[in-house]
Amino acid sequence: MIDFNSVALKNQRIFYSLLFKAASETLQELALDKKYLGAQIGITAVLHTWGQTLSFHPHLHCIIPAGGLSSINQWIKSKNNFFMPVKVIAKKFRGKFLAFFKKEVLAGNINFYGDIDFLNDNRSYQGFIDTLYNKNWVVFCEKTFKNAFYVVNYLAKYTNRVAIANSRIVKVKNHQVTFTYKDYKDKDKEKFMTLHVFEFIRRFLMHILPKRFKKIRYFGIMGSRN
């Protein structure tokens, strides 16, 4: 079975928009539940599409205040363990994202071509969707920031980046590009990867966003309308 990333790469504008929609609705709806917070939160969401080796890995970074506004506009502080279990978030996000995705497919807005052309067959498509529902989707929650400085520092690192910084490129020679990367599966060790220049360019170009696509969005009490 193909990876969902193959579909995302061929339908970037819609796929990325669905990421924002599903993630923001998931977090806001769960936060309104009194079991977790019982308040309207705010979200600053930033889209990233790359992994350390320039692989295609679309995901969102979301910053949420440690609390929110009640129905009478009183501030409700988060519990000591903050917010809610990641498994709860993951299951709800999976359900929302796939529901939105299927709706776009029915509307004819998702294109299956090239190596995913077989998904135009109804049986293959349904098998693909069933596989996605049966997978455990991953949500990771960082520890809370100590103060506002750390929030600004985090945003500075993540909001205005491209797929790779010049400082990570250590050598370009004989049509080969060598760069550093962190291997998160090996205790964040710094390692080196060498790619043919055409492969390096191909990987880099995957992370150029659709024209005028907004990769930073605000929701809830962080939204400009509020």
C-alpha contacts under 8 A as a table, 3 or more apart, distances in Angstrom:
res1	aa1	res2	aa2	distance
1	M	128	F	7.10
2	I	6	S	7.10
2	I	116	I	7.73
3	D	6	S	5.83
3	D	7	V	7.72
4	F	7	V	5.42
4	F	8	A	6.44
5	N	8	A	4.83
5	N	9	L	6.03
5	N	56	F	7.05
5	N	57	H	7.12
5	N	58	P	7.70
6	S	9	L	5.34
6	S	10	K	6.66
6	S	116	I	7.33
7	V	10	K	5.43
7	V	11	N	6.28
7	V	112	F	7.18
7	V	116	I	7.25
8	A	11	N	5.08
8	A	12	Q	5.37
8	A	15	F	5.58
8	A	16	Y	7.81
9	L	12	Q	5.40
9	L	56	F	7.96
9	L	206	M	7.64
10	K	111	N	7.11
10	K	112	F	7.73
11	N	14	I	5.88
11	N	15	F	5.87
11	N	110	I	6.36
11	N	111	N	6.67
12	Q	15	F	5.08
12	Q	16	Y	5.84
12	Q	209	L	7.84
12	Q	210	P	7.20
13	R	16	Y	5.48
13	R	17	S	6.18
13	R	210	P	6.22
13	R	213	F	7.42
14	I	17	S	5.11
14	I	18	L	6.14
14	I	109	N	7.98
14	I	110	I	7.77
15	F	18	L	5.14
15	F	19	L	6.37
15	F	101	F	7.91
16	Y	19	L	5.03
16	Y	20	F	6.61
16	Y	47	L	7.77
16	Y	58	P	7.70
17	S	20	F	5.27
17	S	21	K	6.25
18	L	21	K	4.94
18	L	22	A	5.86
18	L	97	F	6.56
18	L	100	F	6.89
18	L	101	F	7.29
19	L	22	A	5.41
19	L	23	A	5.95
19	L	59	H	7.61
19	L	60	L	7.43
19	L	97	F	6.96
20	F	23	A	5.32
20	F	24	S	5.92
20	F	45	A	7.46
20	F	60	L	7.63
20	F	217	R	7.92
21	K	24	S	5.45
21	K	25	E	6.10
22	A	25	E	5.37
22	A	26	T	5.96
22	A	93	F	6.01
22	A	96	K	5.52
22	A	97	F	5.16
22	A	100	F	7.74
23	A	26	T	5.13
23	A	27	L	6.21
23	A	93	F	6.15
23	A	97	F	8.00
24	S	27	L	5.38
24	S	28	Q	6.06
24	S	43	I	7.28
24	S	219	F	6.75
25	E	28	Q	5.23
25	E	29	E	5.86
26	T	29	E	5.46
26	T	30	L	6.19
26	T	89	I	6.86
26	T	92	K	6.25
26	T	93	F	5.67
26	T	96	K	7.43
27	L	30	L	5.37
27	L	31	A	6.04
27	L	89	I	7.20
28	Q	31	A	5.10
28	Q	32	L	6.34
28	Q	40	Q	6.57
28	Q	41	I	6.28
28	Q	42	G	7.92
28	Q	220	G	7.31
29	E	32	L	5.26
29	E	33	D	6.82
30	L	33	D	5.30
30	L	36	Y	7.00
30	L	89	I	7.83
31	A	34	K	7.51
31	A	36	Y	5.99
31	A	37	L	5.24
31	A	38	G	5.90
31	A	39	A	5.95
31	A	40	Q	6.52
31	A	41	I	6.70
31	A	83	F	7.35
32	L	36	Y	7.59
32	L	37	L	6.25
32	L	38	G	4.30
32	L	39	A	4.80
32	L	40	Q	5.90
33	D	36	Y	5.72
33	D	37	L	6.14
33	D	38	G	4.85
33	D	39	A	7.52
34	K	37	L	5.05
34	K	38	G	3.80
34	K	39	A	7.56
35	K	38	G	7.01
36	Y	83	F	6.03
36	Y	84	M	5.89
37	L	67	G	7.36
37	L	68	G	7.80
37	L	76	I	7.38
37	L	77	K	7.89
37	L	78	S	6.30
37	L	79	K	7.70
37	L	83	F	6.79
38	G	70	S	6.75
38	G	76	I	7.88
39	A	67	G	7.45
39	A	68	G	5.04
39	A	69	L	5.04
39	A	70	S	4.57
39	A	71	S	7.09
39	A	76	I	6.69
40	Q	68	G	5.07
40	Q	69	L	5.08
40	Q	70	S	6.36
40	Q	71	S	7.94
40	Q	220	G	6.60
40	Q	221	I	7.02
41	I	64	I	7.08
41	I	65	P	6.97
41	I	67	G	6.55
41	I	68	G	4.46
41	I	69	L	6.67
41	I	220	G	5.74
41	I	221	I	6.00
41	I	222	M	7.97
42	G	64	I	5.91
42	G	65	P	6.54
42	G	68	G	7.18
42	G	218	Y	7.43
42	G	219	F	5.60
42	G	220	G	4.44
42	G	221	I	4.46
42	G	222	M	4.64
42	G	223	G	7.34
43	I	62	C	6.27
43	I	63	I	5.69
43	I	64	I	5.02
43	I	65	P	7.59
43	I	218	Y	5.62
43	I	219	F	5.02
43	I	220	G	6.39
43	I	221	I	7.59
43	I	222	M	5.97
43	I	223	G	8.00
44	T	62	C	5.53
44	T	63	I	5.15
44	T	64	I	6.79
44	T	216	I	7.20
44	T	217	R	6.04
44	T	218	Y	4.79
44	T	219	F	6.71
44	T	222	M	6.95
45	A	60	L	6.33
45	A	61	H	5.61
45	A	62	C	4.36
45	A	63	I	6.52
45	A	216	I	5.69
45	A	217	R	5.33
45	A	218	Y	6.27
46	V	60	L	5.51
46	V	61	H	5.12
46	V	62	C	6.42
46	V	158	Y	7.44
46	V	159	T	6.44
46	V	215	K	5.74
46	V	216	I	4.58
46	V	217	R	6.68
47	L	58	P	7.25
47	L	59	H	6.05
47	L	60	L	4.68
47	L	61	H	6.51
47	L	215	K	5.08
47	L	216	I	6.51
48	H	57	H	7.60
48	H	58	P	5.67
48	H	59	H	5.47
48	H	60	L	6.01
48	H	61	H	7.50
48	H	215	K	7.92
49	T	56	F	5.88
49	T	57	H	4.92
49	T	58	P	3.78
49	T	59	H	6.12
49	T	163	A	7.83
49	T	207	H	5.96
50	W	53	T	7.78
50	W	54	L	5.35
50	W	55	S	5.56
50	W	56	F	5.05
50	W	57	H	4.81
50	W	58	P	6.35
50	W	163	A	6.04
50	W	207	H	6.73
51	G	54	L	5.19
51	G	55	S	5.12
51	G	56	F	6.49
51	G	57	H	5.69
52	Q	55	S	7.12
52	Q	181	Y	5.42
52	Q	182	K	6.32
52	Q	183	D	7.70
53	T	181	Y	6.31
53	T	193	M	7.57
54	L	163	A	6.52
54	L	164	I	7.42
54	L	203	R	5.68
54	L	204	F	6.41
55	S	203	R	6.51
56	F	203	R	7.63
56	F	206	M	6.91
56	F	207	H	7.47
65	P	68	G	7.09
66	A	77	K	6.13
66	A	78	S	5.21
66	A	82	F	6.93
66	A	83	F	7.69
66	A	144	T	7.97
67	G	75	W	6.91
67	G	76	I	5.37
67	G	77	K	4.25
67	G	78	S	4.64
68	G	75	W	5.62
68	G	76	I	5.38
68	G	77	K	6.72
68	G	78	S	7.86
68	G	221	I	8.00
69	L	72	I	7.59
69	L	73	N	5.04
69	L	74	Q	5.34
69	L	75	W	4.73
69	L	76	I	6.02
70	S	73	N	4.95
70	S	74	Q	5.16
70	S	75	W	6.31
70	S	76	I	6.52
71	S	74	Q	7.45
78	S	81	N	7.93
78	S	82	F	5.45
78	S	83	F	6.18
79	K	82	F	5.02
79	K	83	F	6.76
82	F	144	T	7.98
84	M	88	V	7.25
84	M	89	I	7.49
85	P	88	V	5.45
85	P	89	I	6.70
86	V	89	I	5.01
86	V	90	A	6.04
86	V	139	V	5.81
86	V	140	F	6.72
86	V	141	C	6.92
87	K	90	A	4.99
87	K	91	K	6.22
87	K	138	V	7.97
87	K	139	V	7.30
88	V	91	K	5.44
88	V	92	K	6.33
89	I	92	K	5.36
89	I	93	F	5.95
89	I	139	V	7.11
90	A	93	F	5.13
90	A	94	R	6.04
90	A	136	N	7.74
90	A	137	W	5.67
90	A	138	V	6.11
90	A	139	V	5.63
91	K	94	R	5.16
91	K	95	G	6.31
91	K	136	N	7.78
91	K	137	W	7.11
92	K	95	G	5.18
92	K	96	K	6.20
93	F	96	K	5.15
93	F	97	F	5.91
94	R	97	F	5.30
94	R	98	L	6.08
94	R	133	Y	7.27
94	R	137	W	6.60
95	G	98	L	5.49
95	G	99	A	6.08
95	G	133	Y	7.70
96	K	99	A	5.14
96	K	100	F	6.21
97	F	100	F	5.22
97	F	101	F	6.02
98	L	101	F	4.82
98	L	102	K	6.01
98	L	129	I	7.91
98	L	133	Y	7.90
99	A	102	K	5.33
99	A	103	K	6.33
100	F	103	K	5.14
100	F	104	E	6.40
101	F	104	E	5.19
101	F	105	V	6.32
102	K	105	V	4.96
102	K	106	L	6.21
103	K	106	L	5.17
103	K	107	A	6.26
104	E	107	A	4.99
104	E	108	G	6.33
104	E	109	N	5.28
104	E	110	I	6.14
105	V	108	G	5.11
105	V	109	N	5.75
105	V	110	I	5.10
105	V	111	N	7.99
106	L	109	N	7.61
108	G	111	N	7.44
112	F	116	I	5.45
112	F	117	D	4.99
112	F	118	F	7.61
112	F	119	L	6.21
112	F	120	N	6.34
113	Y	116	I	5.28
113	Y	117	D	4.13
113	Y	118	F	7.90
114	G	117	D	5.36
115	D	118	F	7.62
116	I	119	L	5.80
117	D	120	N	5.92
118	F	121	D	5.77
118	F	124	S	6.72
118	F	125	Y	7.83
119	L	122	N	6.99
119	L	124	S	5.47
119	L	125	Y	4.68
119	L	128	F	7.81
120	N	124	S	7.55
120	N	125	Y	6.64
121	D	124	S	5.41
121	D	125	Y	6.08
122	N	125	Y	5.06
122	N	126	Q	6.11
123	R	126	Q	5.22
123	R	127	G	6.22
124	S	127	G	5.11
124	S	128	F	6.17
125	Y	128	F	5.02
125	Y	129	I	6.29
126	Q	129	I	5.06
126	Q	130	D	6.10
127	G	130	D	5.09
127	G	131	T	6.22
128	F	131	T	5.20
128	F	132	L	6.48
129	I	132	L	5.11
129	I	133	Y	6.37
130	D	133	Y	5.16
130	D	134	N	6.27
131	T	134	N	5.12
131	T	135	K	6.38
132	L	135	K	5.31
133	Y	136	N	7.93
145	F	148	A	7.52
145	F	150	Y	5.87
145	F	151	V	6.40
146	K	150	Y	6.52
147	N	150	Y	5.73
147	N	151	V	6.88
148	A	151	V	5.02
148	A	152	V	6.34
149	F	152	V	5.25
149	F	153	N	6.10
150	Y	153	N	4.90
150	Y	154	Y	6.03
151	V	154	Y	5.18
151	V	155	L	6.24
152	V	155	L	5.10
152	V	156	A	6.06
153	N	156	A	5.10
153	N	157	K	6.45
154	Y	157	K	5.27
154	Y	158	Y	6.41
155	L	158	Y	5.22
155	L	159	T	5.58
156	A	159	T	5.93
156	A	160	N	6.96
157	K	160	N	7.14
157	K	161	R	7.02
158	Y	161	R	5.95
159	T	216	I	7.20
161	R	164	I	7.74
161	R	165	A	7.81
162	V	165	A	6.91
162	V	207	H	7.89
163	A	204	F	6.58
163	A	207	H	6.50
164	I	168	R	6.95
164	I	204	F	7.96
165	A	168	R	5.65
165	A	169	I	7.41
166	N	169	I	5.49
167	S	170	V	7.33
168	R	179	F	5.31
168	R	180	T	5.25
168	R	181	Y	7.50
169	I	172	V	7.76
169	I	177	V	7.33
169	I	178	T	6.08
169	I	179	F	4.25
169	I	180	T	6.65
170	V	177	V	7.93
170	V	178	T	5.77
170	V	179	F	5.30
170	V	180	T	7.25
171	K	176	Q	7.94
171	K	177	V	5.88
171	K	178	T	5.09
171	K	179	F	6.97
172	V	175	H	7.00
172	V	176	Q	5.67
172	V	177	V	4.57
172	V	178	T	6.37
173	K	176	Q	5.28
173	K	177	V	6.65
175	H	196	H	5.86
175	H	197	V	5.29
176	Q	194	T	6.43
176	Q	195	L	5.59
176	Q	196	H	4.50
176	Q	197	V	5.19
177	V	194	T	5.45
177	V	195	L	5.35
177	V	196	H	6.21
177	V	197	V	5.77
177	V	200	F	6.99
178	T	192	F	6.65
178	T	193	M	5.54
178	T	194	T	4.20
178	T	195	L	6.52
179	F	192	F	5.63
179	F	193	M	5.56
179	F	194	T	6.58
180	T	190	E	6.49
180	T	191	K	5.54
180	T	192	F	4.55
180	T	193	M	6.33
181	Y	190	E	5.59
181	Y	191	K	5.45
181	Y	192	F	6.22
181	Y	193	M	7.31
182	K	188	D	5.18
182	K	189	K	5.48
182	K	190	E	4.58
182	K	191	K	6.20
183	D	186	D	5.38
183	D	187	K	6.92
183	D	188	D	4.87
183	D	189	K	5.37
183	D	190	E	6.36
183	D	191	K	6.84
184	Y	187	K	5.74
184	Y	188	D	4.38
184	Y	189	K	7.14
185	K	188	D	6.81
186	D	189	K	5.96
195	L	199	E	6.15
195	L	200	F	5.79
196	H	199	E	5.30
196	H	200	F	6.19
197	V	200	F	4.97
197	V	201	I	6.17
198	F	201	I	5.11
198	F	202	R	6.06
199	E	202	R	4.93
199	E	203	R	6.16
200	F	203	R	5.29
200	F	204	F	6.23
201	I	204	F	5.03
201	I	205	L	6.09
202	R	205	L	5.31
202	R	206	M	6.61
203	R	206	M	5.45
203	R	207	H	7.48
204	F	207	H	5.80
204	F	208	I	7.55
205	L	208	I	5.52
209	L	212	R	7.99
209	L	213	F	6.44
210	P	213	F	5.51
214	K	217	R	6.91
218	Y	222	M	5.47
218	Y	223	G	4.79
218	Y	224	S	7.53
219	F	222	M	5.33
219	F	223	G	4.56
220	G	223	G	5.40
220	G	226	N	7.18
221	I	226	N	5.59
222	M	226	N	6.95
223	G	226	N	5.48
